């Protein structure tokens, strides 16, 4: 897997500053050229609490990756609230906060998560 060295350096810097707890877990975002996924992680226990991915949706219904990312964020928020999670820390995973990553974050906020 070809991962840029600069993104990995940025990712390490972000992870040194933030961590998910039981009270306030971490949203970790992963994106590829065609898919986006996010998971809510409790780093103190090392468990994934909730996850959502664009694979769950029929991508033919959505016109753009931005709209699909927003739907993934809303679905993640819906699942998190069902589990009793309302406040989280956002980890963009070294990606620029723009486009798909920003749309996912906005969808999660619209769904009811606070960060």
GIKADA-V962617 format. One record per residue. N is the residue number from 1. RES is the residue in three letters. BURIAL is b if it has 24 or more other C-alpha atoms within 12 Angstrom, else e. Layout:
BEGIN
n->N res->RES burial->BURIAL
n->N res->RES burial->BURIAL
END
This chain:
BEGIN
n->1 res->UNK burial->e
n->2 res->UNK burial->e
n->3 res->UNK burial->e
n->4 res->UNK burial->e
n->5 res->UNK burial->e
n->6 res->UNK burial->e
n->7 res->UNK burial->e
n->8 res->UNK burial->e
n->9 res->UNK burial->e
n->10 res->UNK burial->e
n->11 res->UNK burial->b
n->12 res->UNK burial->e
n->13 res->UNK burial->e
n->14 res->UNK burial->e
n->15 res->UNK burial->e
n->16 res->UNK burial->e
n->17 res->UNK burial->e
n->18 res->UNK burial->b
n->19 res->UNK burial->b
n->20 res->UNK burial->b
n->21 res->UNK burial->e
n->22 res->UNK burial->e
n->23 res->UNK burial->e
n->24 res->UNK burial->b
n->25 res->UNK burial->b
n->26 res->UNK burial->b
n->27 res->UNK burial->b
n->28 res->UNK burial->b
n->29 res->UNK burial->b
n->30 res->UNK burial->b
n->31 res->UNK burial->b
n->32 res->UNK burial->e
n->33 res->UNK burial->e
n->34 res->UNK burial->e
n->35 res->UNK burial->b
n->36 res->UNK burial->b
n->37 res->UNK burial->b
n->38 res->UNK burial->b
n->39 res->UNK burial->b
n->40 res->UNK burial->b
n->41 res->UNK burial->b
n->42 res->UNK burial->b
n->43 res->UNK burial->b
n->44 res->UNK burial->e
n->45 res->UNK burial->e
n->46 res->UNK burial->e
n->47 res->UNK burial->e
n->48 res->UNK burial->e
n->49 res->UNK burial->b
n->50 res->UNK burial->b
n->51 res->UNK burial->b
n->52 res->UNK burial->b
n->53 res->UNK burial->b
n->54 res->UNK burial->b
n->55 res->UNK burial->e
n->56 res->UNK burial->e
n->57 res->UNK burial->e
n->58 res->UNK burial->e
n->59 res->UNK burial->e
n->60 res->UNK burial->e
n->61 res->UNK burial->e
n->62 res->UNK burial->e
n->63 res->UNK burial->e
n->64 res->UNK burial->e
n->65 res->UNK burial->b
n->66 res->UNK burial->b
n->67 res->UNK burial->b
n->68 res->UNK burial->b
n->69 res->UNK burial->b
n->70 res->UNK burial->b
n->71 res->UNK burial->b
n->72 res->UNK burial->b
n->73 res->UNK burial->b
n->74 res->UNK burial->b
n->75 res->UNK burial->b
n->76 res->UNK burial->b
n->77 res->UNK burial->b
n->78 res->UNK burial->b
n->79 res->UNK burial->b
n->80 res->UNK burial->b
n->81 res->UNK burial->e
n->82 res->UNK burial->e
n->83 res->UNK burial->e
n->84 res->UNK burial->e
n->85 res->UNK burial->b
n->86 res->UNK burial->b
n->87 res->UNK burial->b
n->88 res->UNK burial->b
n->89 res->UNK burial->b
n->90 res->UNK burial->b
n->91 res->UNK burial->b
n->92 res->UNK burial->b
n->93 res->UNK burial->b
n->94 res->UNK burial->b
n->95 res->UNK burial->b
n->96 res->UNK burial->e
n->97 res->UNK burial->e
n->98 res->UNK burial->e
n->99 res->UNK burial->e
n->100 res->UNK burial->b
n->101 res->UNK burial->b
n->102 res->UNK burial->b
n->103 res->UNK burial->b
n->104 res->UNK burial->b
n->105 res->UNK burial->b
n->106 res->UNK burial->b
n->107 res->UNK burial->b
n->108 res->UNK burial->b
n->109 res->UNK burial->b
n->110 res->UNK burial->e
n->111 res->UNK burial->b
n->112 res->UNK burial->b
n->113 res->UNK burial->b
n->114 res->UNK burial->e
n->115 res->UNK burial->e
END
